Amino acid sequence: MAPFVPTLEDLLRVTVDIAPAAGNEAPDRFFGPMAEDLEHRVPAHHRAAVVAVAAACFMIPDDEAIATNRTPFDQWVRRSPNPPARDRAAFRAVAKAPWAVWRITGTDPLTLTDATDLSPAFHPTGPVAADLADAFVAPQAGRALLARLVPTKEGWAVAFGLVLPEVPPMVLVRTWVAEVVHHANGTPIEEALASHGHILVRRAVTWWWRST
């Protein structure tokens, strides 16, 4: 259980400090061909790009010059002197949380149901704290939330998330999850979505973008 959820600003700071190229790479890796259509003057597009860069804190950089095979978080947490234990615990909780597709069932407060077939242990109990700020589109009942959810002492919270107008069909989500598991060398679904969940995000965003 996390002591708190790091802010987007905290995640961004670690990401760009360790992997400066993430500012350019992350939207491409998370959004695929749609990254070319992002207009950073549009607040919802800018917010989505910020979420991608913050989320790259837990993704191995796509840079051959970086031979550590570690995420920015992995490298940050090993720094000397070590970051405070409370901060490390908060970041580690996000790193272990799987990316997933959630169906928004209410927005005041935010309530969600699983649309990824996660184990019940990963389902939020009760309302979920979040600051989504219209990343892609505004959160509304019936829409999809792509997010990592983290249990905290105060309840479940969204570490960062993106909202799509529609929930992808489960048959597609299962195909995408199988791809994630394959890239994660057959690890359990939730572990695979924690380490390689950007693939699920990219597939879902591309599915939406191509259907518009």
ZADO-622387 format. One line per 2 residues: number of its first residue (from 1); their letters; for each residue x, z, y of N, C-alpha, C. Coordinates in steps of 0.2 Angstrom, whole numbers, plus 5000, padded with zeros to 4 digits. Each point is the difference from the previous one (the first is absolute). Layout:
<atoms>
NUM = a = X/Z/Y/X/Z/Y/X/Z/Y ~ ...
</atoms>
This chain:
<atoms>
1 = ma = 5004/5000/4994/4996/5000/5006/5004/5000/5006 ~ 4999/4995/5005/5004/5000/5006/4999/5005/5005
3 = pf = 5005/5003/5003/4999/5004/5006/4996/4997/5006 ~ 5001/4994/5000/4997/4996/5006/5002/4992/4998
5 = vp = 4996/4996/5004/5002/4993/4999/5004/4997/5006 ~ 5005/4997/4999/5004/4998/5005/4996/4995/5005
7 = tl = 5002/5000/5006/4997/4995/5005/5003/4993/4999 ~ 4996/4995/5002/5003/4993/5000/5006/5000/5004
9 = ed = 5001/5004/5005/5006/5000/5004/5006/5002/4996 ~ 4998/5006/4997/5006/5003/4996/5002/4995/4994
11 = ll = 4995/4997/4997/5002/4995/4995/5004/4994/5003 ~ 4997/4997/5005/5004/4995/5004/5007/5002/5001
13 = rv = 5001/5006/5003/5007/5002/5002/5004/4999/4994 ~ 4998/5003/4994/5005/5000/4995/5001/4993/4997
15 = tv = 4995/4996/5000/5000/4993/4997/5005/4996/5004 ~ 4999/5000/5007/5004/4995/5004/5007/5003/5001
17 = di = 5001/5007/4999/5007/5003/5001/5004/4998/4994 ~ 4997/5000/4994/5004/4998/4994/5000/4993/4999
19 = ap = 4994/4996/5001/5000/4993/4998/4997/4996/5006 ~ 5004/4999/5005/4998/4997/5007/4996/4993/4999
21 = aa = 5002/4997/4994/4997/4993/4999/4993/5001/4998 ~ 4997/5006/4998/4994/5001/4998/4994/4997/5005
23 = gn = 5002/5001/5006/4995/4998/5005/4998/4992/5000 ~ 5005/4996/4997/4998/4993/4999/4998/4999/4993
25 = ea = 5003/5004/4995/4999/4998/4993/4993/5003/4997 ~ 4998/5006/5003/4995/5004/4997/4993/4996/5000
27 = pd = 4998/4997/5006/4994/4996/5000/5000/4995/4995 ~ 5005/4996/5000/5000/4995/4995/4999/5002/4993
29 = rf = 5003/5006/4998/5000/5002/4993/4993/5003/4999 ~ 4997/5003/5005/4993/5003/4999/4995/4995/5001
31 = fg = 5000/4995/5004/4995/4996/5002/5000/4993/4998 ~ 5006/4998/4997/5001/4993/4997/4999/4995/5006
33 = pm = 4997/4994/4998/4999/4995/5005/4996/5002/5007 ~ 4996/5006/4999/4996/5002/5006/5005/5002/5005
35 = ae = 5006/5003/4999/5004/5002/5005/5001/4995/5005 ~ 5000/4994/4998/5001/4995/5005/4995/4999/5006
37 = dl = 4994/5003/4998/4994/5000/5004/4999/5006/5004 ~ 5004/5005/4999/5000/5006/5004/5001/4999/5008
39 = eh = 4996/5002/5004/5001/5000/5007/5001/5007/5003 ~ 5006/5001/5001/5002/5007/5002/4997/5002/5007
41 = rv = 4997/4996/5003/4996/5002/5006/4993/5002/4999 ~ 4998/4999/4994/4993/5002/4997/5001/5007/4997
43 = pa = 4997/5005/5003/5002/5007/4998/4999/5001/4992 ~ 4995/4997/4997/4999/5001/4993/5006/4997/4996
45 = hh = 5002/4994/5002/5006/4997/4997/5006/5004/5001 ~ 5001/5002/5006/5006/5004/5001/5000/5007/4996
47 = ra = 4994/5003/5000/5000/5006/4996/5001/4999/4992 ~ 4998/4994/4998/5001/4998/4993/5008/4999/4999
49 = av = 5003/4997/5004/5007/4999/5000/5004/5007/5000 ~ 4998/5004/5004/5003/5007/5000/4999/5004/4994
51 = va = 4994/4999/4997/4999/5003/4993/5005/4997/4995 ~ 5001/4994/5000/5004/4997/4995/5007/5002/5001
53 = va = 5003/5001/5006/5007/5002/5001/5000/5008/4998 ~ 4995/5004/5002/5000/5007/4998/5000/5000/4992
55 = aa = 4996/4996/4997/4999/5000/4993/5007/4998/4996 ~ 5004/4996/5004/5006/4998/4997/5005/5005/4999
57 = cf = 4999/5006/5002/5004/5006/4999/5001/5002/4993 ~ 4995/4997/4996/5000/5002/4993/5001/4994/4996
59 = mi = 5003/4995/5002/5001/4993/4997/5007/4998/5000 ~ 5003/4998/4995/5007/4998/5000/5001/4994/5005
61 = pd = 5005/5001/5005/5000/4994/5004/5002/4993/4997 ~ 4997/4995/5002/5001/4993/4997/5006/4997/5004
63 = de = 5006/5003/4999/5006/4999/5003/5006/5000/4996 ~ 5003/4994/4998/5006/5000/4995/5006/5004/5003
65 = ai = 5000/5001/5006/5006/5004/5003/4999/5008/4999 ~ 4994/5002/4998/4999/5007/4998/5000/5000/4992
67 = at = 5005/5003/4998/5002/5001/4993/4998/5006/4997 ~ 4997/5005/5004/4998/5006/4997/4994/5000/4995
69 = nr = 4996/4995/5001/4994/5000/4996/4995/5006/5001 ~ 5000/5003/5006/4996/5006/5002/4996/4998/5006
71 = tp = 4994/5003/5000/4996/4999/5006/5003/5004/5006 ~ 4997/4998/5006/5002/5004/5006/4999/5008/4999
73 = fd = 4995/5002/4997/4998/5007/4998/5006/5003/4996 ~ 5002/4996/4994/5005/5002/4996/5006/5002/5004
75 = qw = 5002/4995/5004/5006/5001/5004/5000/5005/5005 ~ 4994/5001/5003/4999/5005/5005/5001/5007/4998
77 = vr = 4996/5001/4994/5000/5007/4997/5007/5002/4997 ~ 5004/4996/4999/5007/5001/4998/5005/5001/5005
79 = rs = 4998/5000/5007/5005/5000/5005/5002/5007/5001 ~ 5006/5001/5003/5003/5006/5001/5001/5001/5008
81 = pn = 4997/5005/5002/4996/5006/4997/4994/4997/4998 ~ 4997/5003/4995/4993/4998/4997/4995/5001/5005
83 = pp = 4995/4996/5000/4994/5001/5005/4997/5007/4997 ~ 4996/5003/5005/4997/5006/4998/4996/5000/4993
85 = ar = 4999/5005/4996/4997/5000/4994/4993/4998/5000 ~ 4996/5002/5006/4993/4999/5001/4999/4992/5001
87 = dr = 5005/4997/5004/4999/4993/5001/5001/4996/4994 ~ 5005/5002/4996/5002/4997/4994/4994/5000/4995
89 = aa = 4997/5006/5000/4994/5000/4995/4994/4996/5002 ~ 4999/4999/5007/4995/4996/5002/5001/4993/4999
91 = fr = 5006/4998/5001/5002/4993/4999/4999/4998/4992 ~ 5003/5005/4996/5000/4999/4993/4993/4999/4997
93 = av = 4995/5004/5003/4993/5000/4998/4997/4993/5001 ~ 5002/4997/5006/4998/4993/5001/5003/4995/4996
95 = ak = 5006/5001/4998/5004/4995/4996/4997/5000/4993 ~ 4997/5006/4998/4997/5000/4993/4993/4998/5000
97 = ap = 4997/4999/5006/4993/4998/5000/4999/4993/4998 ~ 4996/4998/4996/4999/4993/4999/4996/4996/5005
99 = wa = 5002/4994/5002/4996/4995/5004/4994/4999/4995 ~ 4994/4999/5003/4994/4999/4997/4995/4996/5004
101 = vw = 4995/4997/4997/4994/4998/5004/4995/5005/4999 ~ 4997/5002/5006/4995/5004/5000/4994/4997/5004
103 = ri = 4994/5002/4997/4994/4998/5004/4998/5005/5005 ~ 4999/4998/5006/4997/5005/5005/4993/5001/4999
105 = tg = 4998/5006/4999/4993/5002/4999/4997/5004/5006 ~ 5004/5002/5005/4998/5003/5006/5006/5001/5005
107 = td = 4998/5000/5006/5006/5000/5005/5000/5007/5004 ~ 4995/5004/5000/5000/5006/5005/4996/5006/4996
109 = pl = 5004/5003/4995/5008/4999/4999/5001/4994/4996 ~ 5006/4998/4999/5002/4995/4995/5000/5002/4993
111 = tl = 4996/4996/4996/4999/5001/4993/5002/4994/4996 ~ 5003/5001/4995/5002/4994/4996/4999/5001/4992
113 = td = 4999/4994/4997/4999/5000/4993/5006/4995/4997 ~ 5002/5001/4994/5005/4996/4997/4998/4993/4999
115 = at = 5004/4995/5001/4999/4993/4998/5006/4997/4997 ~ 5004/5005/4997/5006/4997/4997/5001/5003/4992
117 = dl = 4995/5004/4998/5001/5003/4993/5005/5005/5000 ~ 5001/5004/5005/5006/5005/5000/4997/5006/4995
119 = sp = 5005/5004/4998/4998/5006/4996/4996/5005/5005 ~ 4995/5003/4997/4996/5005/5005/5004/5005/5003
121 = af = 5006/5001/4998/5004/5005/5004/5002/4998/5006 ~ 5000/4993/5001/5002/4997/5007/4994/4998/5004
123 = hp = 4994/5002/4998/4994/4999/5004/4999/5006/5005 ~ 4999/4998/5007/4999/5005/5005/4994/5004/4998
125 = tg = 5000/5007/5002/4994/5004/4999/4998/5002/5007 ~ 4994/4997/5002/4998/5002/5006/5002/4995/5006
127 = pv = 4999/5001/5006/5002/4996/5005/5007/4999/5001 ~ 5002/4994/5003/5008/4999/5000/5002/4999/5007
129 = aa = 5005/5004/5002/5002/4999/5007/5004/4994/5001 ~ 4999/4996/5006/5003/4994/5001/5000/4998/5007
131 = dl = 5005/4996/5002/5001/4997/5007/5001/4993/4999 ~ 4995/4996/4998/5000/4993/4998/5001/4995/5006
133 = ad = 4997/5002/5006/5001/4996/5006/4999/4993/4999 ~ 4995/4997/4997/4999/4993/4999/5006/4996/4998
135 = af = 5003/5002/4994/5006/4996/4998/4996/4994/4996 ~ 5001/4994/5003/4996/4994/4998/4993/5000/5002
137 = va = 4996/5004/4997/4993/5001/5003/4998/5007/5000 ~ 4994/5002/5003/4998/5007/5001/4997/5002/4993
139 = pq = 5002/5007/4999/4997/5003/4994/4992/5000/5000 ~ 4997/4998/4995/4993/5000/5000/4998/5001/4992
141 = ag = 4994/5003/4999/4998/5001/4993/4999/4993/4997 ~ 5002/4999/4994/5000/4994/4996/5007/4996/5000
143 = ra = 5004/5002/5005/5006/4996/5001/5006/5003/4995 ~ 5005/4997/5000/5006/5002/4995/5005/5003/5004
145 = ll = 5003/5006/4998/5006/5003/5003/5005/4999/4995 ~ 5006/4997/5002/5006/5000/4996/5004/5006/5003
147 = ar = 5002/5005/4996/5003/5006/5002/5004/5004/4995 ~ 5004/5004/5002/5003/5005/4996/4996/5007/5002
149 = lv = 4997/5003/4995/4997/5007/5002/5004/5005/4997 ~ 5000/5006/5004/5005/5005/4999/4996/5007/5000
151 = pt = 5000/5004/4995/4997/5006/5000/5004/5005/5004 ~ 4997/5004/5005/5003/5005/5004/4997/5006/4999
153 = ke = 5002/5005/5004/4997/5007/4999/4994/5000/5004 ~ 4999/4995/5005/4993/5000/5003/4995/4995/4997
155 = gw = 5002/4996/4995/4996/4995/4997/5004/4994/4999 ~ 4996/4995/4998/5004/4993/4999/5000/4997/5007
157 = av = 5006/4996/5000/5001/4996/5006/5003/4993/4999 ~ 4999/4995/5004/5003/4994/5000/5006/5000/5003
159 = af = 5006/4998/4997/5006/5000/5003/5001/4994/5005 ~ 4997/4994/4997/5000/4994/5004/4995/4995/4997
161 = gl = 4996/4996/5004/4995/4996/4996/4999/4994/5004 ~ 4997/4995/4997/4998/4994/5002/4992/4999/4998
163 = vl = 4996/4997/5004/4993/4999/4999/4999/4993/4999 ~ 4997/4998/4995/4997/4993/4999/4993/5000/5000
165 = pe = 4997/4994/5002/4993/4999/5001/4996/5001/4993 ~ 5003/4998/4995/4997/5001/4993/5004/5003/4995
167 = vp = 4997/5003/4995/5004/5003/4994/5001/4994/4995 ~ 5006/4999/4998/5001/4994/4995/4997/5002/4994
169 = pm = 4998/4995/4996/4997/5001/4993/5004/5003/4996 ~ 4998/5005/4996/5004/5004/4995/5004/4996/4995
171 = vl = 4997/4994/4998/5004/4996/4996/5007/4997/5003 ~ 4999/4999/5007/5007/4998/5003/5004/5006/5001
173 = vr = 4997/5006/5002/5004/5006/5001/5004/5001/4993 ~ 4997/5000/4995/5003/5002/4993/5006/4995/4999
175 = tw = 4999/4993/5002/5005/4995/4999/5006/5002/5004 ~ 4999/5002/5007/5005/5002/5004/5004/5006/4998
177 = va = 4996/5005/4997/5003/5006/4998/5005/4999/4994 ~ 4997/4995/4996/5004/4998/4994/5007/4997/5002
179 = ev = 5000/4996/5005/5006/4997/5003/5004/5006/5003 ~ 4997/5005/5003/5004/5005/5003/5004/5004/4994
181 = vh = 4996/5001/4995/5003/5004/4994/5006/4996/4997 ~ 4999/4993/5000/5005/4996/4997/5006/5000/5004
183 = ha = 5000/5000/5007/5006/5000/5004/5003/5007/5000 ~ 4996/5005/4998/5003/5007/5000/5002/5002/4993
185 = ng = 5001/4995/4996/5003/5000/4993/4995/5005/4995 ~ 4994/4999/5001/4995/5003/4996/4999/5007/5001
187 = tp = 5002/5003/5005/4998/5007/5002/4993/5001/5000 ~ 4998/5007/5000/4992/5001/5000/4998/4997/5007
189 = ie = 4993/4999/5000/4997/4996/5006/5002/5004/5006 ~ 4998/5006/5001/5001/5004/5006/5007/5000/5002
191 = ea = 5005/5000/4996/5007/5000/5002/5002/4993/5002 ~ 4997/4995/4997/5002/4993/5002/4997/4999/5007
193 = la = 4994/5002/5001/4997/4999/5006/5004/5004/5006 ~ 5003/5005/4998/5004/5004/5005/5006/4996/5002
195 = sh = 5003/4997/4995/5007/4997/5001/4999/4993/5002 ~ 4995/4996/4998/4999/4993/5001/4993/4998/5002
197 = gh = 4997/5005/5004/4993/4999/5002/5000/4995/5005 ~ 5005/4998/5004/5000/4995/5005/4998/4993/4997
199 = il = 5001/4999/4993/4997/4994/4997/4993/5000/5000 ~ 4997/5006/4998/4992/5000/5000/4998/4999/5007
201 = vr = 5003/5003/5005/4998/4998/5007/5000/4993/5002 ~ 5006/4997/4998/5001/4993/5002/4994/4996/4997
203 = ra = 4999/5001/4993/4995/4996/4997/4993/5001/5003 ~ 4998/5006/5002/4994/5001/5003/4999/4997/5006
205 = vt = 5005/5001/5005/5000/4997/5006/5000/4992/5000 ~ 5004/4997/4995/5000/4993/5000/4993/4998/4997
207 = ww = 4997/5003/4995/4993/4999/4998/4995/4999/5006 ~ 5000/5005/5004/4996/5001/5006/5001/4994/5005
209 = wr = 5007/4999/5001/5002/4995/5005/4998/4993/4998 ~ 5001/4998/4994/4998/4994/4997/4992/4999/4999
211 = st = 4996/5005/5000/4993/5000/5000/4997/4999/5006 ~ 5004/5001/5006/4996/5000/5007/5001/4993/5002
</atoms>
